[in-house]
């Protein structure tokens, strides 16, 4: 009968890792974790950037949709300087531009009206009406004062109203408030703009 003798110490030595192998393994694991964390942080940042742009687009779409609905069914429209309690139209032969637009559903009844205006105190577009005098905030972070204009089909700003006029709306976002995220130097966009034109369906 033959007996085989095995060296258990040698077997354990072959199964173990040497110190250099452990150090190399740890270094590779550290690099993989660092790469994963970098990718994760980059993904979070891109998600914030996308959320800010989508938030601005949603607010702009909401205010423009409401404005289009009011303008298309109006009897008369005037553009000028306005606030929650007042509205002043430009003088004779003055460009029809301003921070506010007055919408009269019925041209013969000026006691019923809807006003959209840019509020310089908090950089928002607000809406008030004859039957609802409490301002309703529609969109935030608007920095341009001249939001509304009366134009012809070529985009030329008019100095007098006519049946073929359209109302231009320009919303410039330089600081997006919702959702809150710091993007770029100082947390500002260089430029972000929404521009549209609305024509009335009712002709005088």
Backbone as CSV, one residue per row, in Angstrom:
resi,resn,N_x,N_y,N_z,CA_x,CA_y,CA_z,C_x,C_y,C_z
1,UNK,0.854,-1.185,0.000,0.000,0.000,0.000,0.881,1.223,0.000
2,UNK,0.615,2.087,-0.993,1.397,3.301,-1.113,0.677,4.454,-0.441
3,UNK,1.412,5.255,0.232,0.868,6.434,0.921,1.444,7.688,0.282
4,UNK,0.522,8.686,0.010,0.967,9.947,-0.581,0.932,11.013,0.495
5,UNK,1.994,11.682,0.622,2.097,12.760,1.596,1.951,14.097,0.875
6,UNK,1.058,14.929,1.352,0.860,16.264,0.750,1.304,17.330,1.708
7,UNK,1.789,18.373,1.166,2.246,19.505,1.974,1.113,20.531,2.038
8,UNK,0.371,20.533,3.161,-0.757,21.459,3.298,-0.303,22.897,3.335
9,UNK,0.835,23.165,3.883,1.359,24.539,3.925,1.635,25.074,2.519
10,UNK,2.151,24.226,1.665,2.423,24.654,0.288,1.129,24.933,-0.449
11,UNK,0.068,24.085,-0.200,-1.224,24.320,-0.863,-1.823,25.653,-0.420
12,UNK,-1.766,25.944,0.860,-2.287,27.217,1.342,-1.486,28.385,0.778
13,UNK,-0.230,28.196,0.613,0.596,29.265,0.042,0.235,29.559,-1.392
14,UNK,-0.086,28.494,-2.163,-0.464,28.718,-3.555,-1.822,29.397,-3.669
15,UNK,-2.764,29.190,-2.712,-4.107,29.764,-2.781,-4.138,31.217,-2.347
16,UNK,-3.215,31.679,-1.587,-3.213,33.044,-1.059,-2.676,34.026,-2.094
17,UNK,-2.982,35.348,-1.847,-2.471,36.413,-2.702,-1.276,37.073,-2.032
18,UNK,-0.367,37.451,-2.845,0.789,38.166,-2.299,0.414,39.622,-2.069
19,UNK,1.233,40.337,-1.325,0.976,41.746,-1.020,0.900,42.610,-2.274
20,UNK,1.790,42.457,-3.242,1.656,43.264,-4.481,0.352,42.995,-5.217
21,UNK,-0.081,41.717,-5.226,-1.342,41.406,-5.890,-2.518,42.072,-5.190
22,UNK,-2.522,42.087,-3.865,-3.585,42.750,-3.114,-3.589,44.243,-3.395
23,UNK,-2.417,44.847,-3.438,-2.317,46.291,-3.684,-2.803,46.639,-5.089
24,UNK,-2.448,45.816,-6.077,-2.912,46.063,-7.446,-4.429,45.917,-7.530
25,UNK,-4.975,44.894,-6.874,-6.427,44.686,-6.870,-7.152,45.870,-6.236
26,UNK,-6.635,46.349,-5.104,-7.252,47.478,-4.435,-7.171,48.741,-5.292
27,UNK,-6.038,48.914,-5.981,-5.889,50.090,-6.841,-6.898,50.056,-7.986
28,UNK,-7.077,48.868,-8.605,-8.050,48.745,-9.691,-9.468,48.968,-9.185
29,UNK,-9.773,48.436,-8.004,-11.099,48.633,-7.435,-11.354,50.112,-7.134
30,UNK,-10.333,50.796,-6.619,-10.467,52.228,-6.329,-10.713,53.032,-7.607
31,UNK,-10.006,52.701,-8.676,-10.205,53.392,-9.952,-11.612,53.155,-10.492
32,UNK,-12.093,51.921,-10.371,-13.450,51.629,-10.853,-14.506,52.391,-10.055
33,UNK,-14.334,52.454,-8.726,-15.280,53.202,-7.890,-15.228,54.693,-8.205
34,UNK,-14.014,55.223,-8.408,-13.885,56.637,-8.738,-14.571,56.958,-10.067
35,UNK,-14.397,56.080,-11.055,-15.051,56.284,-12.346,-16.568,56.217,-12.213
36,UNK,-17.059,55.286,-11.425,-18.502,55.163,-11.222,-19.071,56.399,-10.531
37,UNK,-18.394,56.893,-9.487,-18.873,58.075,-8.779,-18.841,59.305,-9.667
38,UNK,-17.789,59.430,-10.480,-17.713,60.563,-11.412,-18.875,60.530,-12.403
39,UNK,-19.156,59.363,-12.942,-20.277,59.227,-13.875,-21.602,59.526,-13.191
40,UNK,-21.748,59.088,-11.951,-22.991,59.336,-11.207,-23.189,60.829,-10.953
41,UNK,-22.127,61.525,-10.530,-22.226,62.968,-10.287,-22.525,63.716,-11.576
42,UNK,-21.895,63.309,-12.682,-22.170,63.936,-13.979,-23.625,63.725,-14.386
43,UNK,-24.156,62.526,-14.126,-25.553,62.253,-14.467,-26.504,63.117,-13.650
44,UNK,-26.203,63.310,-12.374,-27.047,64.168,-11.533,-27.030,65.599,-12.048
45,UNK,-25.840,66.082,-12.421,-25.726,67.453,-12.939,-26.520,67.623,-14.225
46,UNK,-26.404,66.662,-15.142,-27.149,66.747,-16.392,-28.644,66.670,-16.140
47,UNK,-29.043,65.896,-15.156,-30.453,65.805,-14.813,-30.970,67.148,-14.305
48,UNK,-30.180,67.849,-13.492,-30.576,69.173,-13.004,-30.687,70.165,-14.160
49,UNK,-29.710,70.142,-15.071,-29.746,71.060,-16.211,-30.998,70.819,-17.052
50,UNK,-31.291,69.551,-17.325,-32.473,69.219,-18.125,-33.754,69.621,-17.398
51,UNK,-33.789,69.406,-16.077,-34.978,69.766,-15.304,-35.236,71.260,-15.346
52,UNK,-34.165,72.068,-15.281,-34.322,73.521,-15.348,-34.897,73.942,-16.694
53,UNK,-34.356,73.407,-17.768,-34.843,73.776,-19.100,-36.291,73.328,-19.290
54,UNK,-36.606,72.137,-18.842,-37.974,71.661,-18.983,-38.936,72.473,-18.129
55,UNK,-38.479,72.885,-16.938,-39.329,73.713,-16.090,-39.631,75.045,-16.731
56,UNK,-38.614,75.675,-17.330,-38.830,76.945,-18.028,-39.745,76.758,-19.233
57,UNK,-39.532,75.682,-19.979,-40.369,75.433,-21.155,-41.822,75.201,-20.755
58,UNK,-42.038,74.473,-19.670,-43.403,74.215,-19.211,-44.104,75.508,-18.810
59,UNK,-43.408,76.386,-18.073,-44.006,77.642,-17.653,-44.301,78.518,-18.864
60,UNK,-43.353,78.605,-19.796,-43.572,79.416,-20.990,-44.737,78.885,-21.810
61,UNK,-44.832,77.559,-21.945,-45.929,76.970,-22.712,-47.270,77.253,-22.057
62,UNK,-47.317,77.206,-20.732,-48.581,77.462,-20.032,-49.059,78.895,-20.239
63,UNK,-48.150,79.870,-20.069,-48.567,81.265,-20.201,-48.932,81.586,-21.642
64,UNK,-48.200,81.042,-22.603,-48.497,81.316,-24.011,-49.818,80.667,-24.412
65,UNK,-50.084,79.470,-23.927,-51.354,78.815,-24.243,-52.544,79.619,-23.728
66,UNK,-52.425,80.113,-22.504,-53.510,80.915,-21.930,-53.657,82.232,-22.682
67,UNK,-52.521,82.859,-23.027,-52.549,84.121,-23.759,-53.155,83.942,-25.150
68,UNK,-52.788,82.870,-25.831,-53.339,82.599,-27.159,-54.855,82.437,-27.081
69,UNK,-55.314,81.712,-26.091,-56.752,81.504,-25.944,-57.488,82.825,-25.737
70,UNK,-56.939,83.721,-24.912,-57.591,85.013,-24.660,-57.521,85.929,-25.883
71,UNK,-56.372,85.933,-26.569,-56.200,86.843,-27.704,-57.069,86.448,-28.899
72,UNK,-57.170,85.187,-29.185,-57.884,84.752,-30.381,-59.383,84.998,-30.299
73,UNK,-59.902,85.147,-29.108,-61.335,85.388,-28.958,-61.610,86.816,-28.489
74,UNK,-60.666,87.719,-28.727,-60.819,89.095,-28.247,-61.488,89.973,-29.293
75,UNK,-62.133,91.042,-28.801,-62.698,92.040,-29.706,-61.707,93.148,-29.998
76,UNK,-60.820,93.434,-29.046,-59.809,94.474,-29.240,-58.614,94.153,-28.353
77,UNK,-57.446,94.580,-28.807,-56.199,94.339,-28.080,-55.370,95.615,-28.100
78,UNK,-54.787,95.957,-26.950,-53.889,97.104,-26.855,-52.627,96.695,-26.110
79,UNK,-51.499,97.213,-26.576,-50.210,96.946,-25.947,-49.662,98.252,-25.404
80,UNK,-49.106,98.209,-24.193,-48.549,99.421,-23.601,-47.868,99.126,-22.288
81,UNK,-47.861,100.134,-21.394,-47.254,99.985,-20.075,-48.371,99.756,-19.046
82,UNK,-48.207,98.707,-18.242,-49.258,98.394,-17.286,-48.749,97.763,-16.022
83,UNK,-49.627,97.705,-15.049,-49.354,97.063,-13.770,-50.652,96.419,-13.293
84,UNK,-50.707,96.071,-12.034,-51.911,95.444,-11.510,-53.106,96.382,-11.550
85,UNK,-52.861,97.688,-11.376,-53.963,98.645,-11.234,-54.090,99.634,-12.390
86,UNK,-53.165,99.621,-13.343,-53.219,100.649,-14.390,-52.709,100.118,-15.716
87,UNK,-53.100,100.860,-16.785,-52.605,100.570,-18.132,-52.581,101.859,-18.921
88,UNK,-51.453,102.101,-19.610,-51.300,103.299,-20.439,-50.827,102.860,-21.815
89,UNK,-51.594,103.215,-22.841,-51.216,102.883,-24.216,-50.209,103.892,-24.747
90,UNK,-49.366,103.527,-25.700,-48.419,104.477,-26.286,-49.143,105.627,-26.974
91,UNK,-48.428,106.765,-27.088,-49.004,107.929,-27.736,-49.109,107.753,-29.244
92,UNK,-49.649,108.771,-29.897,-49.823,108.735,-31.348,-48.476,108.599,-32.047
93,UNK,-48.447,107.701,-33.040,-47.253,107.437,-33.843,-46.079,106.916,-33.024
94,UNK,-46.341,106.370,-31.846,-45.303,105.737,-31.032,-45.333,104.225,-31.264
95,UNK,-44.168,103.564,-31.210,-44.145,102.104,-31.399,-45.032,101.398,-30.373
96,UNK,-45.799,100.453,-30.852,-46.725,99.727,-29.984,-45.995,98.561,-29.318
97,UNK,-45.212,98.896,-28.314,-44.491,97.902,-27.524,-44.664,98.255,-26.056
98,UNK,-44.495,97.266,-25.187,-44.604,97.536,-23.764,-44.525,96.276,-22.933
99,UNK,-44.711,96.464,-21.659,-44.644,95.337,-20.733,-46.007,94.724,-20.451
100,UNK,-47.071,95.267,-21.080,-48.421,94.776,-20.779,-49.267,94.722,-22.042
101,UNK,-50.272,93.868,-22.005,-51.242,93.786,-23.093,-52.644,93.758,-22.479
102,UNK,-53.523,94.609,-23.013,-54.923,94.669,-22.577,-55.782,93.946,-23.600
103,UNK,-56.614,93.050,-23.137,-57.469,92.263,-24.001,-58.920,92.541,-23.623
104,UNK,-59.696,92.984,-24.607,-61.124,93.251,-24.398,-61.913,92.189,-25.150
105,UNK,-62.568,91.272,-24.474,-63.364,90.259,-25.172,-64.438,90.862,-26.069
106,UNK,-64.993,92.011,-25.653,-66.006,92.714,-26.449,-65.532,94.148,-26.647
107,UNK,-65.346,94.542,-27.901,-64.795,95.872,-28.177,-65.681,96.995,-27.663
108,UNK,-66.972,96.785,-27.639,-67.880,97.852,-27.232,-68.037,97.954,-25.713
109,UNK,-67.513,96.981,-24.991,-67.627,97.001,-23.528,-66.227,96.963,-22.925
110,UNK,-65.674,98.144,-22.624,-64.314,98.228,-22.079,-64.271,97.987,-20.575
111,UNK,-65.420,97.750,-19.967,-65.437,97.431,-18.541,-65.063,95.976,-18.266
112,UNK,-65.076,95.166,-19.304,-64.665,93.766,-19.188,-63.327,93.622,-19.903
113,UNK,-62.298,93.225,-19.169,-60.956,93.164,-19.752,-60.104,92.113,-19.049
114,UNK,-58.998,91.780,-19.725,-57.973,90.889,-19.189,-56.626,91.557,-19.451
115,UNK,-55.755,91.583,-18.453,-54.449,92.224,-18.617,-53.341,91.257,-18.221
116,UNK,-52.365,91.115,-19.121,-51.113,90.427,-18.820,-50.031,91.488,-18.695
117,UNK,-49.191,91.373,-17.683,-48.144,92.379,-17.521,-46.908,91.773,-16.864
118,UNK,-45.754,92.403,-17.162,-44.480,92.015,-16.568,-44.257,92.816,-15.305
119,UNK,-44.020,92.132,-14.200,-43.818,92.773,-12.903,-42.321,92.853,-12.615
120,UNK,-41.792,94.095,-12.552,-40.356,94.293,-12.348,-39.908,93.942,-10.942
121,UNK,-40.828,93.861,-10.003,-40.441,93.595,-8.620,-39.974,92.161,-8.407
122,UNK,-40.530,91.220,-9.169,-40.138,89.821,-9.006,-39.905,89.109,-10.336
123,UNK,-39.818,89.880,-11.435,-39.492,89.330,-12.763,-40.451,88.207,-13.163
124,UNK,-41.731,88.507,-13.069,-42.748,87.521,-13.423,-43.753,88.121,-14.401
125,UNK,-44.434,87.248,-15.121,-45.588,87.638,-15.921,-46.829,87.289,-15.117
126,UNK,-47.723,88.278,-14.951,-48.921,88.072,-14.156,-50.165,88.386,-14.973
127,UNK,-51.285,87.866,-14.515,-52.564,88.054,-15.201,-53.596,88.563,-14.210
128,UNK,-54.289,89.639,-14.591,-55.420,90.147,-13.813,-56.583,90.343,-14.773
129,UNK,-57.781,90.399,-14.233,-58.972,90.584,-15.056,-59.970,91.433,-14.293
130,UNK,-60.931,91.959,-15.013,-61.938,92.811,-14.386,-62.750,92.052,-13.341
131,UNK,-62.925,90.764,-13.547,-63.676,89.963,-12.588,-62.772,89.200,-11.614
132,UNK,-61.446,89.365,-11.751,-60.493,88.707,-10.859,-59.289,89.632,-10.674
133,UNK,-59.393,90.643,-9.796,-58.337,91.652,-9.663,-57.082,91.167,-8.948
134,UNK,-57.118,89.984,-8.366,-55.929,89.461,-7.690,-54.953,88.894,-8.727
135,UNK,-53.708,89.409,-8.765,-52.746,88.944,-9.776,-52.452,87.455,-9.644
136,UNK,-52.390,86.803,-10.776,-52.014,85.398,-10.825,-50.671,85.273,-11.516
137,UNK,-49.697,84.728,-10.801,-48.347,84.569,-11.341,-48.348,83.403,-12.329
138,UNK,-47.863,83.677,-13.562,-47.892,82.656,-14.605,-46.520,82.091,-14.927
139,UNK,-45.506,82.935,-14.947,-44.159,82.474,-15.298,-43.142,83.333,-14.566
140,UNK,-42.034,82.727,-14.151,-41.015,83.405,-13.370,-39.712,83.537,-14.155
141,UNK,-38.850,84.429,-13.691,-37.515,84.552,-14.255,-37.447,85.283,-15.582
142,UNK,-38.414,86.145,-15.883,-38.417,86.907,-17.139,-37.678,88.224,-16.918
143,UNK,-36.656,88.481,-17.724,-35.813,89.659,-17.501,-36.037,90.781,-18.504
144,UNK,-36.678,90.521,-19.635,-36.892,91.599,-20.603,-38.159,92.380,-20.256
145,UNK,-38.047,93.714,-20.296,-39.166,94.578,-19.922,-40.202,94.663,-21.025
146,UNK,-39.756,94.727,-22.274,-40.677,94.850,-23.404,-41.070,93.448,-23.866
147,UNK,-42.103,92.931,-23.264,-42.531,91.562,-23.531,-43.478,91.494,-24.723
148,UNK,-44.355,92.501,-24.856,-45.411,92.460,-25.865,-45.184,93.535,-26.925
149,UNK,-45.621,93.236,-28.147,-45.507,94.194,-29.254,-46.618,93.921,-30.258
150,UNK,-46.959,94.967,-31.017,-47.925,94.834,-32.114,-47.141,94.895,-33.412
151,UNK,-47.269,93.863,-34.254,-46.452,93.737,-35.452,-47.308,93.413,-36.663
152,UNK,-46.697,93.607,-37.833,-47.340,93.122,-39.054,-46.806,91.729,-39.362
153,UNK,-47.190,91.184,-40.510,-46.809,89.809,-40.815,-45.310,89.658,-41.054
154,UNK,-44.609,90.764,-41.323,-43.164,90.717,-41.529,-42.377,90.829,-40.225
155,UNK,-43.054,91.126,-39.127,-42.367,91.306,-37.854,-42.016,92.741,-37.547
156,UNK,-42.464,93.683,-38.384,-42.204,95.099,-38.145,-43.146,95.630,-37.071
157,UNK,-42.593,96.307,-36.082,-43.414,96.872,-35.017,-44.208,98.048,-35.559
158,UNK,-45.507,98.042,-35.325,-46.398,99.061,-35.865,-46.513,100.248,-34.925
159,UNK,-46.946,101.367,-35.489,-47.237,102.567,-34.698,-48.727,102.867,-34.661
160,UNK,-49.496,102.079,-35.395,-50.957,102.203,-35.343,-51.570,100.828,-35.569
161,UNK,-52.750,100.621,-35.045,-53.400,99.322,-35.137,-54.112,99.157,-36.464
162,UNK,-54.153,97.928,-36.940,-54.934,97.604,-38.133,-55.454,96.186,-38.002
163,UNK,-56.300,95.785,-38.944,-56.964,94.483,-38.856,-56.000,93.311,-39.010
164,UNK,-54.846,93.534,-39.663,-53.924,92.450,-39.945,-52.782,92.378,-38.938
165,UNK,-52.926,93.040,-37.830,-51.853,93.041,-36.836,-51.806,91.721,-36.067
166,UNK,-50.638,91.426,-35.541,-50.450,90.288,-34.652,-49.760,90.788,-33.388
167,UNK,-49.922,90.059,-32.326,-49.283,90.408,-31.064,-48.063,89.515,-30.881
168,UNK,-46.893,90.147,-30.791,-45.657,89.413,-30.551,-45.406,89.258,-29.057
169,UNK,-44.928,88.092,-28.677,-44.622,87.804,-27.267,-43.186,87.284,-27.206
170,UNK,-42.361,87.940,-26.402,-40.966,87.544,-26.229,-40.689,87.337,-24.746
171,UNK,-40.282,86.140,-24.396,-39.940,85.810,-23.010,-38.467,85.425,-22.960
172,UNK,-37.671,86.246,-22.286,-36.242,85.987,-22.164,-35.924,85.549,-20.738
173,UNK,-35.382,84.336,-20.635,-34.990,83.783,-19.343,-33.479,83.926,-19.186
174,UNK,-33.038,84.667,-18.188,-31.624,84.712,-17.853,-31.339,84.084,-16.505
175,UNK,-32.328,83.993,-15.673,-32.192,83.308,-14.397,-33.438,82.472,-14.202
176,UNK,-33.282,81.173,-14.318,-34.412,80.276,-14.220,-34.647,79.923,-12.765
177,UNK,-35.824,80.236,-12.279,-36.110,80.093,-10.861,-36.586,78.694,-10.511
178,UNK,-37.355,78.065,-11.401,-37.921,76.753,-11.078,-37.607,75.764,-12.179
179,UNK,-37.069,74.593,-11.821,-36.577,74.225,-10.498,-35.226,74.849,-10.218
180,UNK,-34.872,74.984,-8.967,-33.646,75.677,-8.589,-32.430,74.794,-8.835
181,UNK,-31.474,75.315,-9.605,-30.225,74.612,-9.861,-29.203,75.616,-10.355
182,UNK,-27.998,75.552,-9.837,-26.932,76.461,-10.276,-26.287,75.904,-11.530
183,UNK,-26.353,76.665,-12.616,-25.818,76.225,-13.896,-24.943,77.324,-14.459
184,UNK,-23.710,76.996,-14.752,-22.813,77.994,-15.317,-22.332,78.978,-14.270
185,UNK,-21.537,79.942,-14.724,-20.977,80.927,-13.818,-22.081,81.786,-13.206
186,UNK,-22.140,81.833,-11.895,-23.172,82.607,-11.217,-24.539,81.948,-11.234
187,UNK,-24.633,80.730,-11.748,-25.924,80.052,-11.790,-26.867,80.605,-12.833
188,UNK,-26.343,81.243,-13.909,-27.200,81.859,-14.911,-26.977,81.212,-16.271
189,UNK,-28.015,81.235,-17.085,-27.859,80.902,-18.493,-27.367,82.138,-19.238
190,UNK,-26.584,81.942,-20.285,-26.194,83.073,-21.113,-27.422,83.676,-21.797
191,UNK,-28.296,82.827,-22.328,-29.485,83.326,-23.012,-30.465,82.184,-23.221
192,UNK,-31.738,82.467,-22.957,-32.786,81.465,-23.163,-34.043,82.234,-23.507
193,UNK,-34.602,82.007,-24.688,-35.707,82.842,-25.164,-36.812,82.017,-25.788
194,UNK,-38.044,82.459,-25.522,-39.232,81.903,-26.183,-39.905,83.047,-26.920
195,UNK,-40.174,82.850,-28.197,-40.737,83.909,-29.033,-41.889,83.354,-29.845
196,UNK,-43.030,84.067,-29.842,-44.179,83.633,-30.634,-44.987,84.846,-31.060
197,UNK,-45.903,84.622,-31.998,-46.824,85.657,-32.471,-48.237,85.090,-32.465
198,UNK,-49.178,85.929,-32.072,-50.574,85.495,-31.958,-51.456,86.434,-32.744
199,UNK,-52.316,85.891,-33.571,-53.270,86.697,-34.345,-54.670,86.484,-33.808
200,UNK,-55.470,87.542,-33.834,-56.863,87.431,-33.402,-57.702,86.769,-34.470
201,UNK,-58.681,85.996,-34.042,-59.599,85.394,-34.999,-60.732,86.344,-35.340
202,UNK,-61.063,87.227,-34.393,-62.148,88.169,-34.613,-61.593,89.408,-35.279
203,UNK,-62.140,89.796,-36.412,-61.728,90.995,-37.133,-62.716,92.093,-36.864
204,UNK,-62.204,93.303,-36.589,-63.067,94.436,-36.288,-63.918,94.798,-37.497
